[in-house]
Amino acid sequence: MSICKKLNIPLIVHFHGYDAYRNDILNSFENRYKELFDKASAVIGVSLDMCLQLMSLGCPQPKLHYLPYGIDTNIFKLDAKNKRSLTFVACGRFVEKKAPHLTIKAFSIVLKEVPEAKMIMIGEGELLNDCKKLSKELNIQNAIRFTGILSQDEIADIYNNSLAFVQHSIKTDQNDSEGTPLVILESGAAGLPVVSTLHAGIIDVVEEGETGFLVKEKDVEGMANRMLFLAKNRLVAMEMGQKAIQKIRTDYNIEAYTQRLWELMSNNIG
């Protein structure tokens, strides 16, 4: 910000997630954020909820732009040779706001009715070991595979051999929240219905009952019930996945995103 001011260069600010929400961040940079909003030519929020949050922090509405991410639909796409197994997949950092332990608890309920179900959890993070311990405590460790970090191509391949994507995002005690999770977009582009929560930018993407299901935060039984529905109605799951493909390809492809971002930048550097 100081360099842009000194050189008289337009500054466009792009918020992504915790930088717009977390109390410790906001408390540390409160006055600087106000200065930032004043100096910026434009401010980008990746969800409608985030845009409201930025306005509450003092960002003038005329400077604020809602611009969710775009994803590469050449990587994340439906493979004609896919084998939809009875597998639920989660992908992301093992951190508090993604509440992976609640996803595991929901899956443990699913296993009681559908014991042949499997879960793949992709990623690493501070809660990974705790989640592995939880799976053992629930005696479901043989039904969950923790993969660690994978490449985009490896993740896309797993999506193409899974039934549905699950993520139990929550607002933390520090008010940390998601933006618009890329994994929600990527899994939808690969034809997976999403079971997630009524949280931040997720509600902008997932169409209830059409491309997935959304439950209240921390409603583990509600999430399990939606997962069970998909496990028992696999044709419906595939139909929802097809609708997800259409929505993501239309509204969230990388070409449209970069074009909108370029137009926004062009309009604010004159």
N, C-alpha and C positions, 0 to 999 in steps of 0.2 A: 504493500500500500504506500509506504513512504517513498519507495523508488519511483513508482508510477506518478506520484504527486510531484516529485522533484523533476522528472523528465516530461511531465505533462502528457503521459500516456494513458489512454482510457483503460479502466480496470473493470473487468467482468468477473464476478465472484460466483463460484459454483459450490453450493452446499450439497452434502451427500448423505449425512446421517447423524452420528453423534455430535458433530460440530454445530448442529442446530438445536440440540435438545439437552445434552448432558449438563446437569447443574454445575458440576465443578468447572467445566469449560466456560459456561456462560458467566459464572461468578468471576472467573479469572480475567475474562476478556470483555466484560460488560461495556466499559467505556470505549474500548477499542472497536467493538462491534458497532457501536453507535457512530463512531467516526468512519468506520468502513462503509456503512450504509450511506453516509453522507457523501463520501468520496467516490463510491462506485458508480459506473455508468449503467450497469445492469447487475441484477442478482438472480441466480437460477436456483430453484428448488425442484427436487426430483419427485415430489408427491404433493398432492393438494393439501394434506395435513401439514407438511413441512412449510408450504407457502403461508398458511395461516399462522404457524409458529413464528416464521420470520417477520411477519407483519406485527405480531405481538411484541417482538423484540425491537421494533422501531423501524423496520425496513419500509420505505414509502411504496405504496401499491404500484404506482406507475413504473417503478424500477424493477418490479418483481415479475419473474417469468416462470411458468410451470413447464418443465421440460424433463419428462422421464427418460430413462435410458433406452438405447436401442441395442439389439443383439444381432450377432452374425447368424442368420438363418441358413447359411451354407454349412455351418458346423452343427448347429442344433436344429435338426430336422427329423422327420419320420423316415426311418429306413424301411424300405419295402420288405426286407428280410428279417425284420425284428421279430423277436419271440417274447410276447408279453407274458412273463412268468408272474406268479403271485408274490411279487416283491414290491415293497414300499421303499422309496429312496429319499434320503435327506442329504443335503449338501450345504456346507457352510462352516464358518468358524465355530468352534465349541466355546461359546461365550454366553453370558447371562441373558442378553436380550433375545437370543435365538432359542433359549430354554431347551436344549437337546434332551435334558433329563425328563421333561414333560412329554416329549415325543416318544421316548423309550417307555414311559409308563403307559401311554396310550396304546402302544404296540403290544405291551404285555397283556392288555385286556383283549386285544384282537386275537392273540394266540390261544386264548381259552376257548374261543369258538372256531377258529380256523388255525389249527396247530401246524398246518403245512406252510403257512405264510412265512416270508423272510423279510428282513430289513437290511438295507445297506446304508451306512452313514459315512459320508465322504468329508474329509477335512481334518484339521487339527486345531488345537487351542487349549486354553487353560483348564477347561472342564472335561477334556477328553478322558483322562484317567478316572475321574469321578464317574463318568458315564460308563466306562468299562466295568468299574466296580459295581455300579447299579445293575447292569445287565446280569452280573453273576449273582447278586443278592436276590434278583427276581427269578433266577434260574432260567434265563432265556438267552444266555450267551451263545448258545449254538445256533440260534436263529438270527443273530445280528452279526454283520461283518463290518468292522471298522477298517477303512481302506487307507486312511491318511490322505495326503494331498495327491491329486491326480491331474493329468493334463485335460484340456478341454475335450479332446477327441476321446479320451478314456471315459470321461463323464458322460459325453453324448452317447457312447456305446451302452453304458449302464442304463441311461434313460430309456433307450430303445428296447431294453429287455426287462423293464419294470412296469408295474401296474399304475402307480400313482406317486406323486411327489408330496412329501409332508414337511411342514415347518411350523413350529409352535412359537412364533415371535411374541414377545411381551414387552411392555414398558417396565424398565427396571426402577429400583428405588431411587436411583440417581437421575431418573427421567430419560435415560438413554432409550432411543427408539431407532427403528429401521428407517431407511429412505424408501426406495422401491427396490426390493431385493432382486438382483440380476438372476438369481437361480430360479425365481418364480417365473421370469420371462423365458429363460432358457429351457426349463423343463416343459413349459407349455408349448414352445416351438417344436419340441420333440414329441408332442402328442400325449403328454401326461396331464390328467386332471390333477388339481391341487387341493390338498386339505391343509388349511392354515387357519390363521386367526384374524379377527376384526382389528387390524393393527396397521397404522400408518398407511404407506403407499400400497400395501397388499390389497386393500379394499378398492383401489383404483383399477386394479388389473384383473382380479378374479371375479367373475360373474357368478353369483350364488346360484347353484343348481344348474348352471349352464356349462361353465368351464371348471368348476370345482365347488368346494364347500368351505365356509368360514364359520368358526365358532368363537365364542368369547375367550379372551385371554385366560389361561389357567383352567379352562374347562376340559380336563383330560378325558372324562367320560364322553363328552360331546365329540371330541376329536376321534376317539375310538369308535364311536357309533358311525361316523361318516366313513371311516376307513373300512369298517365291517360292511357297510352298504356297498362300497366299491368292490370289495373282495367277493361278495356274494352276487354282484350284478356286473360282471366283467364286460358284457356288451355295452352296458350303459357307460361304464368307465371309458371304453374306447370311443363312444360317441361324444362324450364330454371332451376327450382328448382331441378329437377332430375339430371341435369348436374352438378349443384353445389354440390350435395351429392357425386357424383362420384369423383369430383376433390378434395374435402376436405378429403374424406376418403383415397384417394390415396396419396395426397401430404402433408396433415397437421394433420394426426392422432397423438395422444399423444405417442403411442408406437414408431413410427418412429422418432419423435422428441427427445425423451429421449435417444434412441439408438445413434442418431447422436451427441447429446450433450455429452454422455458418451464417445464416441470414440474421440471426440475433446479434452475432458479433459484428457483422457488416453494418448493421443499423446503428451500432453504438461506437463505431470507431471513426465516424466522419467528423 
